[in-house]
């Protein structure tokens, strides 16, 4: 029973920390006026994060060798990138990406 309480408190604690880390910046930024340069710099952050996540899942690291392409993720990213160019809507991009990866895994048995 002691370990159940520990796990439960850990889950609740990490949930609170995650929630606070997403809410506190909004609360603080309401009180401050950011400069135009900072706002322009921050406009590139979502692009950088999405690119980093995409490249991380697109390549497989091999110690001492060049990385190789994860073909399932590569094939699923083709319609996802096309939908991003056409729609520029995050919801559409996520839905197309999830469906594309599901189809690729179902067809290729990955």
C-alpha positions in Angstrom: 0.0 0.0 0.0 3.0 2.3 0.7 4.2 2.0 -2.9 0.7 2.8 -4.3 0.6 6.0 -2.3 4.1 6.9 -3.6 3.1 6.3 -7.2 -0.2 8.2 -6.8 1.6 11.2 -5.2 4.3 11.1 -7.9 1.7 11.1 -10.7 -0.2 14.0 -9.0 3.0 15.9 -8.4 4.3 15.6 -11.9 0.8 16.6 -13.2 0.9 19.7 -11.1 4.4 20.6 -12.1 3.6 20.1 -15.8 0.4 22.2 -15.5 2.2 25.0 -13.7 5.1 25.0 -16.2 2.5 25.7 -19.0 0.4 28.2 -17.1 3.0 30.4 -15.3 4.5 31.8 -18.5 1.1 33.0 -19.6 0.4 34.6 -16.3 3.8 36.3 -16.2 3.6 37.6 -19.8 0.3 39.3 -19.1 2.1 41.6 -16.7 5.1 42.4 -19.0 5.4 44.0 -22.4 7.9 42.1 -24.6 10.1 44.0 -27.1 9.4 43.6 -30.8 12.7 41.7 -31.3 11.8 39.1 -28.6 8.3 38.6 -30.1 9.9 38.1 -33.5 12.4 35.6 -32.1 9.7 33.7 -30.3 7.6 33.4 -33.5 10.3 30.9 -34.7 10.1 28.6 -31.7 7.2 26.4 -32.8 9.0 25.8 -36.2 12.2 24.9 -34.4 10.4 22.5 -31.9 8.4 20.8 -34.7 11.6 20.4 -36.8 13.5 18.9 -33.9 10.8 16.4 -33.1 10.4 15.5 -36.8 14.2 14.9 -37.4 14.5 13.0 -34.1 11.9 10.5 -35.3 13.0 10.5 -38.9 16.5 9.1 -38.3 17.9 6.1 -36.4 21.2 6.7 -34.6 23.9 4.0 -35.0 26.9 4.6 -32.8 30.0 5.0 -34.9 28.1 5.2 -38.1 25.9 7.6 -40.0 22.2 7.6 -39.0 19.8 5.7 -41.2 16.3 6.7 -42.2 13.3 5.3 -40.4 11.3 4.5 -43.5 7.9 4.1 -41.8 8.1 7.6 -40.3 9.5 9.0 -43.6 6.6 7.6 -45.6 4.1 8.8 -43.1 5.6 12.3 -43.1 5.1 12.8 -46.8 1.3 13.3 -46.7 1.7 15.1 -43.4 4.1 17.7 -44.9 1.8 18.1 -47.9 -1.2 18.7 -45.6 0.9 21.2 -43.6 1.7 23.1 -46.8 -1.9 23.1 -48.0 -3.9 23.7 -44.8 -1.5 25.4 -42.4 -3.8 24.0 -39.7 -2.2 22.2 -36.7 -5.3 20.0 -36.1 -5.3 18.8 -39.8 -1.6 18.2 -39.7 -1.8 16.1 -36.5 -4.8 14.1 -37.8 -3.1 13.4 -41.2 0.1 12.4 -39.4 -1.5 10.0 -37.1 -3.7 8.4 -39.8 -0.7 8.2 -42.2 1.5 6.5 -39.6 -1.3 4.1 -38.7 -1.7 3.2 -42.4 2.0 2.8 -42.9 2.3 0.5 -39.9 -0.7 -1.5 -40.9 0.5 -2.0 -44.5 4.2 -2.5 -43.7 3.6 -4.4 -40.5 5.9 -2.2 -38.5 
